[in-house]
């Protein structure tokens, strides 16, 4: 996973701007970008011990820095309220300290004192706890609700490492000037920042701007260590980095990969990389160019891999319809779990086009996954017969369409139960927003990889995955016809999504404005959208909150997903 002699990412400074430095006679500090499992305290302790030993042996590290709450994983939520938590944390800290007598460790853990539970950074040295720092800025917005659990700290921590004075901050502390300034005023020559900062598009750029601002204000180098991996809806990208006191990035670690890196730091703000896993620099904002689509795709793969692995499933089953959403979901699942762990099931009905069957089979064969075809005609006929009396005298409507989707859901859940494979739901954010999905039908499942991806993003991701295959000299992963044909649920003759919804380019723009930016209808109309369309879309979003509450969790990739950071009441008389 790491190479002690690998070349680190180049400095942000232009070539020739800074002369090459002689090897620094300064302490070596390692960054341990790990993927802990929430609640698995003993297993996380072993991961910390193993990572610290590798950093010590590979880099000669005097100190190894781990992410925020690395011992319990982030976010632990109401696990923090369990009465036996403190004893488990104390035992694990003692185990780590005893196992690492010859290297210092700075890690995140929940610690309780007389004033309450702290989101703490704990310094382990010489076989015991040498010091601790309580996070001061407790975020309580978006996906964060730390005020529910933690008491804020109010004091800096500066400790000495081979003559270098190191100041400690935790995640949100670095987003405001006062914490870094207070550490500097307490004598710090370096800021160590422990993070569990979840990914969304544009987040890497936001972090970079924050670190640049702090360094400009305090003139100190910053070591920024971030968690990596998936936890329910959240994915953590890692992308840990080190900046010198002049505002130059000296080390950039990879996104969405566990990794180790190391630097030597002097008291006058110089930083020299000592090797490790190098990554590309962060994104440049929130758009959807190739670099951003690559990050989203890697986030989806990371989220699926960790959700399935950490919850103990043997693999995944996917309803492969021949449409673009299920095709992309299958590609993500294979990249996350391997083809041998995936089963794709095509469930045709009388309205299913032959090209859908052909394209589904072609994709399954190209990816090497198990493929089954199970016609749902007998199931739909049986349900229809059972309901003949109940439906007597009533015209056919969407009810009959939903019977098809629900029959498919029954088949897929049966396979999931029998084979111990999680059912991955294939719906996207555009459909979830306006309710263009069937409860207990295509919404059935345990995890929804595309839940926070708009339909337009789905198309961009499909093109990206095919381009990636071409770069590798592989065949097309998602058949071209799946991408170019008009999208359809195929629940009625000649049915197209555009019969019920605005074109996705327009729909997604309205949804982003309303859901992510809290724009009102008048503001959205002022952007050039038709007022009746805007009003209809907003009503659909509000009316379908009850459906979204029953949808499975999915990977969060936008600044505001349906779930942890958008909590609207189901029953509400408020209309925009």
N, C-alpha and C positions, 0 to 999 in steps of 0.2 A: 504493500500500500504506500510505502514511502521510500525515498532514496536519499540517504544522508548527503550525497554529493551532487544531487540534482541542482541545476541552475535555477535560481529564483527569478521571479518576474522582474523585468527591468524597472528602473526608477521612472517616475513620471517626468523627471527632468529631461530636457533635450540632450541628445548625445553630445558629449564633450562639455556639458554645462558644469559637471562636477568631476574633479580628478578622481581617479581610482584610489581608494583608501587602502592603506596597509592593514593587515589583519589587526582587529581591535583587541587590546588587552582589557577585556570587559566581560561581565557576566553574560552567559548564553541563556536566553529565555526561549522556551519552546511553546508553541501554540498547538493545543490538542483539540482539533475540530472533530468531536465525536458525535455518535448517534445513540443517545441513551434511550431506554424504554421507560416510559412513565410508570412509576410505582415499583419497578424492579430494582430496589435499592441494592441488594446484594450483588446482582448481576452487573449493575452499573459500577459498583465499587471495583469489581474485578476488571471491567473495561478501563477504568481510570488507572488502576495499578499497572495493567499491561501497557497502556499508552505511555505512562510516565517512565516505565522501564525502557521502552523503545526510544523515547526521546533522550533519556539519560545516556543510553549506550550508543545511540546513533549520532547524537549531536554534541554530547558532553554537556547537556543542559544542567544548569544549577537550579532552575525553576521551570516548572511546567504549569501553564495556565489553561484551565478548562472553562467551559461555558457556564452561564447562569443556571443555577439549580441543577447542575449536571448530575448530582447524586440521586435525585429523584425524577429527573426529566421535567420538561416544561411543555404545557402547563399542567401541574398536578391537580388543579381544581379542588374538589372537596376531599380528595385524599389528605389534604393538609389538615382536615378537621378530625381525622382518625385519632383516637386516644393513644394508640400504641406507636404512633409515628416517631415521636421524639426518641424513644429507646432504640428503634431501628436505625435512625440517623446517627445517633451517638456511637452505636456499635460499629457501623460501617466506617465512620470517620476514624475510629480507633484502629480498625483493620487496615485502612489505607496508610495511616501514619506509621504503623508498625512495619508494614511491608516496604516502606520507602524511607529508610533512615538516612540515606545519602543523597537525596534530591528533595528540594522543596516543592510543594504542590499548592496551587491556589485554585480552589474550586467553589462552585456554587452549591449551597445546601440550605434547607430551612432550619433555622435555629430558634429555640425559644428562650427568652429571658424574662425578667420580672415584668417587663412592659408589654410582652406579647410575642407573637411569632414574627421572625425577621426573614426577609429574603436576603440571605447573607452570602458574602464571599469569605471563605475560611482558608487561612494560611496554615498548612501542615508542615512542620519542620522539626527535625531532631526527634522524631518518634511521637510527636503530640501536636495539639493545637497551639500554635504560637500567637495567633491573633485572629480577629474576625471583624468584618465590616458589614453594617446593615444598609441595604439599599435605601436611598433617601427619597427618590422620585418614584412614586408608585403609580403606574399608569392605570387609568380607569375609564378607558374609551375603546371603541372598536372591539377587538377580540380580547382586550385585557380587562380584568376585574380584580386587580391585586389588592384594592382596599377592602375587599371582602375577607381577605385572609391575613394580610400583613400589617404590622406597625412600621411606620417609616423611621429610618435612622436619622441622626442629626449630627454625626461627628465624622471627620475624615479618618482615613487610615493610611499612614505612610510607614513602610518598613524598609529595612536596609538589606540589600543583596550584594555581597562582595563590594561594598562601598557605594553602590548605586541606590539612591533613595526612590522607592517605587510607591506611587499613589494608586489607590484602588477605587474604581467606580463600577457600578453594575447597570448595564443596559440603559434604561431611560435616563439615568444620571447624566450621561454624556450629551443628551439632547438639549440641555440648558447650560449656560455658561458657568453657573455658580459652583457646581460640583468639582469640575476640573480646576477652576480658579482657587477653590478652597484647598484642594490637594496641593497645588503649587505653593500657596501661601504657607502650607504646613511643611514645606521643604521638599516636595516631590520633584524629582528630575525626569520622571517617566510616568505616564498614565497607563495602567492596566485596566482594560474595560471588558468585563465578562457579560456575554449576551445570550439571550434566547430570542432572537429577532426573527419573526416569521416572514416568509417571502410573500410579496405580491409584485406585480409588474411595476417597475419604477423604483422599488425599494432600495436596490443596490445604489442607485444614483442618489437617493435621499441620504443614505448613510454617508456616502462619500462627501456630500456637501456639509453635513454636520461635522464630520471629522476635520475637514478643512477649516471650518469656522473655529472649532475649539483650538486647533493648533495655532491659528492666526492670533487668537486671544491670549493663549498662555505660553506659547513658544516651546511646548514640550512634545517629545515623541509620544505616540499612542500605539499601543498594542491592542487590537480589537479582535476578540475571539468569540466566534458565534457557533451555536449548535447547528447540527445538520440532521436531516431525516424528517419523517412524517409522523404526525400525531393527530389522529382523527382528521378533522378538516384542514388543519394547519400543516404546512410544510416549511421546514427551516433549511435555508440554502447554504449555510456555512459562509463561504466567501470571506473568511477571516483575512485580516490585513494588518500591516504595520506601516506606520508613517514616521518619518524622522521629524526633528524639531523645526526644520525648514519647510515643512509641508510637502515633502516628496514621499510618494508611496514606494516603499523599499521591498515589500513582500506582499504578494497577492496569492491567496490559496484558492483552490477550485470551488466551484458551486456544486452542491448536491452530491458531494463525495466526502466520506470520512477521510481525514488527512492530518498529517503532522508537518510542522515547519518550525524554523528556529532562526533567531537573530541575536547578534551581540549588540549591546547598547552602552554607550558611554554617558558620563554625567553631563557632557556638553551638548547632548542632543543628536550625536551621530549614531547611525544604525547600519549594521552590516549583515546582510542575509547569510545564514550558515547552512542553507539547503532545506529541502523538503519538497512537498507536493506543490508545484507552481500552477496557477490558474490564470485565466484571462481577467482583465480588469472588468469592472461592473458595467451595467447597462447605462445608457445615456438619457434615460427618461422613461416615458410610459407608452411609447408608440408600438406599432406592430410590424417593425421591420424584421429581417431575418434573425438578428441577434436576440431580439425580444421573444420571437416565436420559439427559438431554440431554448431559452430559459423556461418558457411556459411548458414546453414539451418535457423537458427534464424534470420540472416540478411535478407533472402528472405521473411520470414514471416513478419518481421517488415516493410520491404519496401512495400510489397503488402498491408498490413493493412493500413498504413498511406497514400499511394497514393490513394486508394479507398475511405477511410474515409475523408481525407482532401479535396478531389475533389467532394465530395457530391454524389457519386454513391450509389445506393441501393444494390449493390451486384456485382457479376461477372458471366459471361457466358464463357464456355470453350469448344472448340471442342475436344472431347475425342476420340482419334483414336484407342486406344488399344495398342499404342506404349509407350515407356518409358518417353518421354518428356512430353506428355500431362498428363500421369499418375502422374508424379512428380508435375507438375503445379497444378493439381487438389488437391493433398495432401497439398501443400503449401497454396492454396487458402482457403481450409476448415480450416486449422489451423489458418489462418489469420483472416477470416471473419465469420466462423461458417457455418455449412452445410446448414442451412436454407437460406443463402444468395447466394448460388451457384446453377447454372444450368449447367449440362454437356450434350452435344449434340453429338451423334454418327451419322455420315453421310456416310453410306456405298455406295460403287460403285461396279461394277462387279469384280474389282480386290481386293476388301477388303476380307481378309481371315475371315472365320467364327470364328476362335479363337480370332480375334481382336474384333469382336462384343461381344463375350462371356466375354472376359476379361474386356472390357469397362463397360459392364453391371455389372459384379461382383464387380468392384471397386466402381462404383457409389452406388450400394446397400450397400456395406460395410461401406461407408462413410456417407450414408444417404442423398445424394443430389438428387435433381430433375434430372431425366434422360429422354432424348428424343432421338428417332431414326428417322431421316429424310433422306430418300434415295435421292441421288442427280442425279440419272439416268434421270429423266425428264428434269432437268435443263441442264445437259450436252448434252442431245439429242437436246434440243431446240437451244442451242448455236451452235451446230454442223450443224443443219439444216440451221440456219441463215447465216452461213459462207460458205455454200457449194459452192456458186458461187465464192467467194473470194479465196477459197482454191483449186479450180478446177485445176487438173494437178500437184498438189504439194503433195509430199509424206508426210505421217504422221510422226511427230517428237515430240519434247518436247512441242510443242504448244498444242497438244491434252492433254498431261498430265497436263499442266497448266490450261486448262479449268476446269479440275476436282477441282484443288485447289481453283480456283477463284469462282467456284460455291459454294464451302463450305464457302468461305469468305463472299459471298453475304448473305447466310443463317444466318451465325453467326452475321453479322452486323445488319441484320433485327431484329433478336431477341434482340440484344443489344439495338437498338433504341426503340423498342416497350416496353421493360420491364425496361428500365433505368438502366441496368446492364452493366458495362464495359466489353468489350471483352479482355480477357487475351490471348496474343499470346504465343505459346508454344515452339518456336524455341530456340536453344542453341547457344553458342558462336562459336562452331566449324562450325555449319551450316552458321551462319551469316558471319563468316570470309571468307568462300570460295563461298558464294552465293548459297548454296544448300537449296534454299527456293524460294517461288514464290511471287513476288510482287503482292499485292492486292488479294493474296490467303491466304496461311498459315502465311504470314507476316502481314495480316490485324489485327487491334486491337488497343487498347489504352495503354496497358502496357505489357511488356515482362519480367516476373519474372526471366527466365533462360538466359537472353540475355548475361550475363557475366559468365556463367557456361559452361566450356568445356564439351563435351560429356562424357568423362571419369569421370568428377566431377558429372555429372547427375547420372551415375550409382552408384557412391559412396553415393550420397545423397539418392537415392532410397533405398539402403541397410540400411542406417542409419535410415530412417523413419520407415522401417519395424522392425528394431531392437528396436526402441523406442516403437513401438506398443507392441512388445513382452514383454518389461520390464513392461508395464502398464497392462499386462494381456489381451490385445486386440487382435483381429484377424489381419491378414495380410492386410496392407493398399494398397500395390501395388502387384498385383498378381505375383507370382514367374515366371510364363511363360512370362510376360511382360519384366522381367529383363533378362531372359536367351535366349530368341529368338533373332536371328539376326535382327538388325534394318532395317526397310524398309519404304519408303514413300508410298508404295502400289499404285503407279500411273500407273503401267504397270505389265504384267504377270511376276511372279517370280522375281520381282525387289528387290534388296538388296542395301543398302547404299554402301557396299564395291565394287559394280560394277562400281561406279563413283568416289569413294574416297579411299584414302589409309586407312588401319585399323586405328581406332580412336586413339589407343595408340600412333601410329607413327604420325598421323596428329596433334594431340594435342601437342606433344612435339615440332614439327616444328613451330606450331602457337605460342606457348609460347615464343620460341626463337625469332621469327621474330616480333611479335606484342608487347610483353611485355619487351623484352630485347634489341630490335633494332639490333639483330644479322644479319649479312649479309649472303648471300647464302653460301659463302665459309666456314664461321664459322660454319654454321649449318651442312654442309656436313662433316666437320672435327669432328663433334660429332658422326658420324656413320651413317648418313642418305644418301640414294642414291641421287646423284646429279639431275637426271631427275625428281625425285619426289619432291625434294626441289624446283626446278625451277618452276614446275607446280603449287605447292601450293602457292608460292609467287605471281605468276601471277594471280592466282585466287583471292587472297586477294586484290591485287591492282585493278583488273578489277571490283570488286564488291563493291567498295566504294559508288557508286551511289545507290545501294540497301540499304546499311546500313544507308545512310542519310534519307531514307524514312521509316526506321523501327521505331516502337514505342520506347519510353524510357524503360529502364529496370534497375534492381538493380545492382549496381557496387559492386563486391566482390573481384576483383583482383587488383593488383597495376596499371594496365592500361586497362581500358575498352574501347569499341567502344563508343565514345560520347565525353564527356567534356574533357577528357585528352588524346585523340588521334585524332588530327585534320589534316587529310590528304586531299589534293586537289582531287576532282573528276577527273578533266581534268589535266593530267600530263604525260609528256614524260619520267619521271625518272623511270628506272627499276634497280633492284638490281640483 
